[in-house]
Amino acid sequence: MEGGIKLGGSYRFTGIFGDPVEHSLSPAMHNAAYAALGMERAYLPFHVTPPRLRAALHAIPALGLIGVNLTVPHKERALRMMAHLSDEARTLGAINCVVNRDGVLHGDNTDARGLEADLREAGLDLAGKVAVIIGAGGGAAAALLACIRLGASTIAISNRTVARAQRLRRRFARYAPDSTAITAHGLDRLLGSGLLSSAALVVNATSIGFTAGEFLPLEYTATPGDCLFYDLIYAREPTPFLKPGIALGRRTLDGAGMLANQGALAFALFNKVPPPLGLMRTTLMSALGRA
């Protein structure tokens, strides 16, 4: 029994695979939606370590799971284990949703769409403007695609390993219109005013700040007064990346809105019914102490 709900034999299950997974608030969102819609379904967290990912994915059809979300560190590795991939998953080179369709696993990715929707809801106008993305992994790919769709004129990728940033730039060059320039840089460019002086958006797409600690050296004061700092990480308290921006009076957002949006998209993929997005969002914000 969980949350006073008795799970009977007629129930079917969705869930999330991650390592760690205890922190995830996806179960709260999805289970609130199931309860509101009167569906005999439940969403469960599964602690799956990297060596057991293949076995866990193979167990999905055997256990009759409807589908699962994937979080750190499985999104890129699981791509190669799918029978079918959506165009979005192929573009991003990672998946965060696995849907069981009659025993066949289909991989999809709702991260870029979730982030794009959150930035639009925040009123960000990125058309013809500059975005800076810190990191070059799966989260950075989702942020890059979202910024392309939002019409940024320049998207600068800054990463510890410049070669990895360059690979990401080359991968996405074909998806960007001629009006959008994608550039690759080292983390040293976050110091001084070069990249940041005209930035309308700065995104942290690294795992730095997932646990307590300081963020990378970054010249926050070089950014325009209306620059938005966005951290893909969500937490109860402001992340190390966002704290200096808050102190300067800059606009800041963490990934809670992105999580709610991508979670609603995943809910629709799993259950083939429209999700109660408002309820999922308020449940998440309540769990984060923001209600």
Secondary structure by P-SEA (a helix, b strand, c coil): ccccccccccccccccccccccccaaaaaaaaaaaaacccbbbbbbbccccaaaaaaaacccccccbbbbccccccccccccccccaaaaaaccccbbbbcccbbbbbbaaaaaaaaaaaaaccccccbbbbbccccaaaaaaaaaaaaacccbbbbbcccaaaaaaaaaaacccccccbbbbbbcccccccccccccccbbbcccccccccccccccccccccccbbbbbcccccccccccaaaaaaccccccaaaaaaaaaaaaaaaacccccaaaaaaaaaaaaaccc
